[in-house]
Amino acid sequence: MAALSALDIHKRFGETYALKGVSFEVATAETVAVLGPSGCGKSTLLEIIAGLETPDQGDIQWNGSSLSGTPAYRREFGLMFQDFVLFPHKNVYQNVAFGLQMHRLPDDRIEKRVFEVLSLVGLPGFEKRDVNNLSGGEAQRVALARSLAPHPRLLMLDEPLGSLDRNLRERLVVDLRDILRNSQQTALYVTHDQEEAFSLADRVVVMNAGRVEQIDTPQGIYRRPASVFVARFLGLNNLITGTLHRNADEFVVDTPIGRFRLPDDVVRSSAVFNIGMTEFSSGDRTPVTALIRPDAVTLNAEQANVLHGSVQEISFRGSTCRATIHVNGTPLTFDFPASSALPKAGEDVALSFEASQALQIFPEDS
C-alpha cells in the first residue's frame, strides 16, 4: 500500500483551473519529485496535500485512509519552502528544537534529537552558532534539520534550493538525496529544475497546465518522454513533423529532412497506436511528430538512417561538444564526445542513427 495517495485532485480558482484530475502515489521511504514549469499547479498540489487548501474534487489519503477534514497540524507532515526563514533571534539549537518544543517533548529527548539531525545534515557541533552568521548552504541545512526533527510522516519541499547559486545548489542536491535516503524519509519534492528532480528522486511526476503528463523513474522519463511537451521540457528539441505509414513490410516516417525506417517495436511502444502492426494497412497515413535524440547519432553514414547536413556552430561543454547542424534547412542539435573529430563550422557532415536508439514518435497533437 502506498503511504501517500493523491486521487483525482481538481482545484479551480475563479475561472482558472489549477489542477485537473491529478493522481499519483508515494511509497514509504520513497522520494517523488513533482516537476513542471511555473504555473503548472505544483505548489497548489503541495498545499492541498499539506491541508492548507481544500480540493474541489478528489481525495488525499495516507496509508489508505482519507485525510479529508484533517487540519494541517494533525497530518504530521513537514513543509519546507524556498524562503525557509530561520528565526534570527534563536541560535541553531533553538531553531532545530522549535518544532519538538511545540510537541512538548522532554528536554532530554529534544536534546538527543537535535544532535541527531544536526549530525545527519552534516552540522555536528553547530548547536550554539548564531544563524545570522551561517553561510547559505549552512542555513539551508539548519532549515532541513528543523523540518526533519519532529519525525514527519511526509516531508514536503517546495523549491528548497531555488534561492541558492547554481554551484551550491548542485552540491546540496546530492547531499539532500543522501540525507533523505539515509533517514528513510518519505518525501515529496517540488521543483521546476529537471536536474534537481532527476538527481534526487526515485520517481518523477511531470506536470503541465494542471495535469500529469508522465510518471516514471528519471531514467525512464529521459529515455522515453511520453509527449512532445515532456520532450521539449527536458530540452529534447530535435522535433520534426512527419507522416507515418507502412511501406511493404516496414514502417517509415516521411519528414522534411528525409525518410526514416522504423522497427516495429518503436511504433508499438509509441503513443501513436494502441493496435498491432497487422491492423495498420499500407494505405493508412498518420500525422506524427518525430524526435531524434541529440546523443544517439554517430559521425558516419553506416547505420540504417542517414542525415546529410551542414555544421553551423560548435560549442565546447566539457566532456561533450554540442553541434548545431542544418539538415534541409532545419536546425538540429546533437551532442558528441569532446574527443570526436568534428567538422568545422560551414563544412558538410554525414550522420546516422539506429531508430530503436535515437528515434521516437508522438501523435501530432501531443
N, C-alpha and C positions, 0 to 999 in steps of 0.2 A: 504494500500500500504506500502511496506517495505521502510524504509529510505535508506538503502544501499543494493544494489543487485550486486553480482558477478555472471556473466553469462558465463559459459563455457570457463573459462580462461585457455589458454595454453601459456607456455613460455619455450623456449629452449635456452640454452647457448652452442653453438657449437653442439656437438653430445649428450649433456646431456639434458634430458627433466626435467625441474624443476617443471612444472605444467602441468597436463594432464586433462583438462576438469573440472576445479573446479567451482562449483556453490553453492551458499548459500545466505541467506538474513539476515539482521539485522533490527529489528523493532525499531521505535523511543523509546528511553529511555531503550532499552534492552542492556545487556552486553552479548556478544557472545565471547567465548574463542575458539581460534584455537589451537588445542593440537596435538602434534606429536613429534617423535624423531628428533634429529639433522639431517639435510639434507632432510627432507620430503617436503620442499618447503614453509614453514610457512613465513619466512622473505621475500622471493621473492614475495609472495602473498601480504604481507603488503606494500611492496614498489610499487607494481602495483596499489594498491588501493590509496596510497598516491600521485601517479603521478610521482614517482621517476623512475619508469620503465614502459615500454610500452608492453602490451601483444602481442604475435604473433597472437592470435585469441581470440575472446570473447569481453566482454564489462563490464565496471563498471558503474553502474547507481546510481544516487541519486534522491530519490523521483520520480523514473520512467524516469528521463532524463539522457541521456548518458553523461559521463564525458570525452569521447574520445577527445583528443586535448586540454583539460583543464589543464593548468600547475598547479603544486603542490601548488603554493602560492594563487591560486584563488579557490582552492577546500574548503578552510576554514576548513581543518582537522588539528587536533593536533596530534603530534607524539612524544612519549616518549620512548627512548631506555634504555637498561640496563646501558650503560655508559652515564648517563644523563648530567653530567658535568655542574655544576653551574659556573657562571662567578666569578672567585676568587677575582677580584678587585671590585666587587659590593656587597653591603650588601643584606640582604634578600628582603627588599622592592624593591630595584633596580632590582634584579633578576626577581621577580614576575612581575614587571611593564614593563619589557623589551618588551614583545610582544604587550602590549597595546600602548606603545610609538611608535612602528613600525606602528600601525594603526592611529597614530596622534590624539589620543583622548585627550580631555581637561584634565588638571591636576586634577580637582576635581573629574571627573569620574574615572580617573586612581586610585586616592587615595581610593575612595569608593570601587572599585572592588578589589584592593589589600587587603584591610581589610576584605572584604567578603570571599575571597578564603583562606586567612590565617586562618580565623576562621573555615571555612569549613574543612580544613585539620588538625585542632587541634593545630594551632600555633598562636593564638592571642597574640599580644604583641611582636612578634619576628621581627618586621619590621627593627629595627636598628642592628640586630645581624650580626656579621661577619660570612659569610658562611664557612670560614676556621675553625671555632670553633664549628661547628654543629656535632652532632652525626650522624651515618649512617642513622638512621631512620628519624631524623630531616631533613637531606639533601634530603632524598627521598621525604618527604612531601613538601619541598620547590619546588623541581622539578615538583611534581604533581600540586602544586598551579600555577606554571608558565605555565604549559600546559593547565590548566583549565581557566586561567584568560581571554583569548580572546573569551570565549564562543564558542569553536569549535563545528561545526555541528557533527563531529565524533571525538572521542578521541581514538587513536590507541596506544597501549602499547606493546612494544616488549621486553619480558623477563625483565620487570622493576624491579623485586626483585631479579634477579639472582645473583647480586654481594653481597647480604647480607647473614649473617649467618642464619641458619635454625630457631632458636628461634625468631629472629627479623622478619624474613620472615613470620612466622606463625602468628605473632601478626599483622603485617601490612596488610596481605591479607584480614583479617576481616575488618580492618579499611577502606581499599580501597573499598571493596564491599559496605560498608555503605555510603562512600563518593559518589560513582557513583550513587547509588540509591537515596540518598537524593537530589542530584543535578539534577536528571532525565537526566543524561548524556548518550547519545548513545555511546557505547564503543565496541572496538574490542581488545581483549587481547590475545597476542600470547605467548605460553609457552610450555615447554616440561614436565612440572610438573603437574601430574594429580590432586594432592591435591589442588594446586592453582586454576586450572581450575574449579574443582568441587566446591570449596569453594565460588567463587565469581561470576560465570557465570550463567545466566538464561538458556542458551543453549550452547552446546559444539559441535564443528566441529572437528572430529578426522581425521587426515591426515596421509597418508603413501605413500612414493615414488611418491609424486606429485598428488595423488588422494585423494578424500574424501571417507573415509571408513564408516563413520556414522555421522549423525546429530541428536541430541536428547537432552533432559534435562540431567543433571548429573545423576539423579536417573535412568532414562531410559537407559542410556549407561551402568551404572554399573550393573543393574539388567538384561539387555538383550543385551549384546555385539553382534554386527552384524556379526562378523567374528572371526576367530582364532587369527588374528593379533590383533584386539582390545582387546580380552580376555587376550592375553599374555602381551600387553602393560599396561593393568590395573593390572597386577600381578596375574591374574587368571590362574595358571599353571597346574591345575589338568585336563589335556587334554589327552584323550586316543583314539587311533584309534579303529574303530569297523565297524560292518556291521549292517545296519538297515534292518529289514524285518518284514513281518506280520506273526504272529503266531495265527492261528484261527481268533478270533475277536479282537486281540490287536496287537499293535506294540511292538517289542522288539529290543534291540540293543545288539549284542554279542560283547564282548570286552575281552582282555586278563585277566581282573580282574573279569569277571563274565557277566552274562546276566541280563539286566535290562528291566523291563516293563515300557512302555511309554504311558501316556494318549494321546488320540487323539489330544488334544489341544496343547501339547508340540510339536508334529510333525507338525501340521498345522501352528503353529506360527514360525517355524524354516525356515531358508533359503534353506532347503534341497528340499522341494517340494512346488510347486505352484498349486498342484492339490488336489482334495479331497481324502479322505480315500477309497472311493468306487472304485476309479480308480487305486488303488495300490493293485495288486493281491498278493496272498500268495507266489507265486514263485519268486517275484521280490526281489532282494537283492542290497542294495546301500551302497558303502563305505562312512563312515562318521567319523567325529571327535566328541567325546563326552566330554563335560565339566561338571565336578562335582564341584559345588560351595563350597569353603572352609568353609563357615559359615552356611551351611544348613544341616549338619548331626548331629545325636544325638548318645549318647553313650548307645545304646541298639540294639536289633535285633527285634524291634516290628513293624517297618514300612515295606512298600512294597519291598524295595530294600535293600539288606544287604551286607556289606563288612566285611570280616574277615582278620585281618592283625596283624602285629607286630609293636609295638611302637619303633621307632628308636631314636627319640630325642624330647625333650620338651623344649621350651623357653618361659619364662615369659615376657609378654609385657604390663604390667599394668593391664588394665581391661580384657585382654584376655590372653590365653595361646595358643601358636602355636605348634602343634604336627606334626612331620613327621612320617608317618605310611607306612610301606611296605605291599602292597597287591599283592600277587602272584609275588613278586619281583619288583613291580612297586612302586616307592616312590610317595606318595601323601601328600599334606599339608592341614591341617584343623585347624580352629580356634574355640576355646571353651571359654566360660566364665571362668575367673580366679578361680571362686569358684568351678568349676567342679572337681569331684573326678577322675582324670585321672590315668590310669595305669602307672607304671614306665617304663622307657626305658628297652626294652628287653621282656616285657610282651605282651601277646596277647590281642586283643581287638576286639569287635564286634561293628560295626557302621551301622546305617541305615538312609534312607532318603526317602522323598516323591519326586518322579520325577518332579512333577509340580513345586516344590520349588527349587530343587537342580540341576536338570539335564537340559542341553541344548545341542542340536546337530547342527553341521555345516557340509556343504559339505566338502568332503575330501580335496579339493584344495583351501579352503578359507583361 
